Structures are given as C-alpha cells and as structure tokens.
C-alpha cells in the first residue's frame, strides 16, 4: 500500500510542470479567447462585453470572406500538390541509386526558415531583373510579375509552399514505404502485375494510414499559412493573398480590434476542429489499418 | 530488348529526379551567387552566375548595419532553453503517463491530447493579454515559457514510445530499491534516447525558424531573433538585392552546414516523429 502511495505521488509530481504549463499557456488562453470573442477590446482599456455583436460583424465583413476564400484556394493547391508530389517522389527514389542524395536535396528547403526562403523567392520572382523571367524568356514568355498579379499570386505562393515543405512528407513516405514487406511486391510480380497496378493495389492501401496522418497534418499547416504571405506580399496586391491568419493578426495587432480578432480566431478554431472530425470519419472508408 | 528499355526508363527517371533536385537547390545557389555581386552586376542581362571580382563587402554591410550577431545569440539562447526544458519536462510527464499508476491518469492524458489540437494562432491574443499583464512583453520569457512548459506533442510522442518498453525493467529496479526519479534518469531516459533525439531535432528546427510569436512579443531590436532581424533588414534594404541575399545567406548558410553534417540524424528524426500517427 505504501509503495502505491509513493508511486502516485511521483506520478503527479512528474506531470506537474507540463500540466501547469499546459493550463497556463493553452487551456486558459483557449477559454479566454472564447470570452474575448464576445467583447470589444482595444488592448489598452478593459474588455467590454458586447454579446454576439462581433460574430455578426465578422460574418458580414468582406475581409473575413476574402481571407477564408483565399486560404481555401491556397489549400486546394498546396494540400494535393504536396501530398501527390511527395508520394510520387518517395516511390521514385525508394529503391534507387543515390537515394540519400536525392532525399538530402528534397528536404533541404525545409530546414532553411520561412523568412529567408521568402526573401530568396522575392528576388527570383522580381519582375524586372529576377531570374525567373529570364528562364521564362527562353521559352518565349513575356515578363511576368507572378507575385504582383491578382490572378497568379495565390498559385505562386502555393507552389513555393510545396517546394518549401514537400521534403517532410517525402521523408515520412519513404519511411512508410520501407515498412511494406517486400514479399507483397514479389508475389504481385510473379502474378504479372505492372508497376501501376502494384502502386494502386499494394503501395496505396498499405500506405493509407501514413497518407491519412500526413493529410491531416498538411491540411492544418495549410490553413495556418502566415509567414510567407507576411514577408512576400503582406496580403497584396489588393488583398488577393490576404490569408486567414493574416486577417487575425491584422485585426488584433495592427488595428487593435482585439475582440473581433478573437472572434475570427474562434471561428478558425471551430472550423479546424470540424475539418479534423470530418477527415477522421472519412478515413474509416479508405484507411486500411493492418490487422 | 527488355534490358535496353529498362536502362532507358532508368535514365529518364534519374533525369527527372535530378531536375527536381536542381529546383530544390537552385534558389540557395542563386542566393549565394547574388550575394557576391555588386548592385549593378545583378541587373546584367543575360544573368551571370558569378561576376568578377567577387563582392564580399555585402556580407560586411550586413554585419555592420544591424546586430545580427546579437540576434544569432538570442535565437540560440531561446531555442536551446526551450528545447532543453521542454524535453526534460515532457519526458518526465511521458514516463509518468506511460508507467506510473495514479488516480485520474487517463483523464489528464486526454487533456494532453485535446491541447494538441489548439493552434498557437488561436491563442495568440489571450497570450498577448496575459504577457502584457505579467510585464513579459518584449522579454525572451514570453517565448521561452510557453515553449518550455507547453509541449503536448512531445508528451504524447514519448509516452507512446515509453509505453512500449518492458515493465519488467522497472519492476526489477524497484525491487533493488531504486527510487522513481532514479528509474527515470537511469533506465527510461537512456532507453528512449532515439525518440528524444528525434524530437530534439524536430523541435530545434521549429523553434529556430519560429516567426509569429517573436513578431508579436518582441519590440526592441536588441532582443530580436534571427528571422525577425532578417524581416527588419528586408524593410531597410528594399531592392538592394545583393545585400539582402547576403543577409539571407548569413541566416541560412550555417543551418545548411549543420544540415549537411547531421543529415542522417535529422532525416531519421523527422521520419520517426512523422510515422507515429
């Protein structure tokens, strides 16, 4: 009996730092953001309770719908682009000579940091002297201002984000592929299955838990896009790349409408939760967990 | 015949893969190349890779115009403190959740899982409010404290791993009169070295490159982290591309060197943290 007492004493003791930290820096703030979303607050005086007014204003606010649509559009490019390219690259380099070197190159951008890589791309895409326009001119394409054009800015930022982050998923997929027993492929080869059939009948089903996990992570990361747009376009031109987190930041820390910014944050949180739940339900239909 | 077509397929495959690898690497090569040119050479058409003489003065202007050295030290101090304390406290909590029995363990663990779902973008305003009240705005504590003591992902990951370690080890140690703290650092820590290393790498990269919270919580230049300093620099030297690329180089080149040296561990670490879904 005495042993059990010490055990639970140490049990509580060991979790205390993290539980206290979690409470202060995560749980209290998430409760507090719900409360603030019903308040008017300018960051200086005390918050004033105004009920659902912020929510009504936020829904009517054109900046809200703009930010939500832009983020969705960006995600439609970024998520499939990242997952599909990462999967193809991983399958292509899995059993190849020079695998380590390829993987080294594909993961390189991911270690470099968002501000630095954004600056490098600003220079590459610079409309007058950027080297991208030189490459395009070889193919007879006129000078483009990819980041300064309302139609191209989101696809461009999406592609850069794929370039920046695809290495994470490549590394994870290679590790996943290495976990598939080789006998499956050997058996399929004896039965005369071609590479495409093998990909769809063995690789995809066996990889589905990993693909599911990375899709959730990539989706969440996609909706949180901030650094790149903040550094490269700051939402421009004329809000064509105004993303959701930039919207929260803008209202909170530029215009000091902290209450409405909290409202935007709460809506964001609820949307992310719903999305994760939907993905979880959908996963039951196509994820094949090994039994 | 079959053999020949196989070689052809393999050549095409390598060609495509090398092209993609070139796209991944080229921007950094171009960064270095631009950083060694003078202001006129960057506008030469067609663009040249290197224009002689190499202009190292750009790096000098980076170093003298803003306190990049101080920013480097700030980033290093903040990141090391966060990573150290977060792995220490998270591994301790993970050990407790995985191996020790106490009332309410499952409920508290669900709490950990739930907080994993809370993104930092949602809690930034209440945190700002809290740090303002506690007088921690514009101090490094505003970055270190949440980083060090709020790491549910780490608790979750390490708990999954430690749960897989055999109970018999701990029971034997208990019979020998080993106390729980001793079991933690003599048995659990050494055995979970690989997972802890993986998390360490993952977390180091994340904190080193973190931009949002420093942007919100730091105001004075002397306290800035590297990404923040780089962002300020961009505003100061707008359109002076050689100097801007030198600044990006100052930030990126050390990271790339570390990456090249430790690539095996970094890539393995990322694979481990990603696999446990």
Interface residues (C-beta under 8 A of the other chain):
Chain A: X3 X4 X6 X7 X8 X10 X11 X12 X13 X14 X15 X17 X18 X19 X20 X21 X22 X24 X25 X26 X27 X28 X29 X30 X32 X33 X36 X43 X89 X92 X93 X96 X98 X101 X102 X103 X104 X105 X106 X107 X108 X109 X110 X111 X112 X113 X114 X115 X116 X117 X119 X120 X121 X123 X124 X126 X128 X129 X131 X134 X163 X167 X168 X169 X171 X172 X174 X175 X176 X209 X210 X212 X213 X214 X217 X220 X224 X226 X227 X230 X231 X245 X248 X249 X252 X253 X258 X261 X262 X265 X266 X268 X269 X272 X273 X276
Chain B: X13 X14 X16 X17 X20 X21 X23 X24 X25 X27 X28 X30 X31 X34 X42 X43 X45 X46 X47 X89 X90 X92 X93 X95 X96 X97 X100 X101 X102 X103 X105 X108 X111 X112 X115 X117 X118 X119 X121 X122 X123 X124 X125 X126 X127 X128 X129 X130 X132 X145 X146 X148 X149 X150 X151 X152 X155 X174 X180 X181 X184 X205 X208 X209 X211 X212 X215 X216 X226 X227 X228 X230 X231 X234 X241 X244 X245 X247 X248 X251 X252 X255 X256 X259 X260 X263 X266 X267 X270 X271 X272 X274 X275 X277
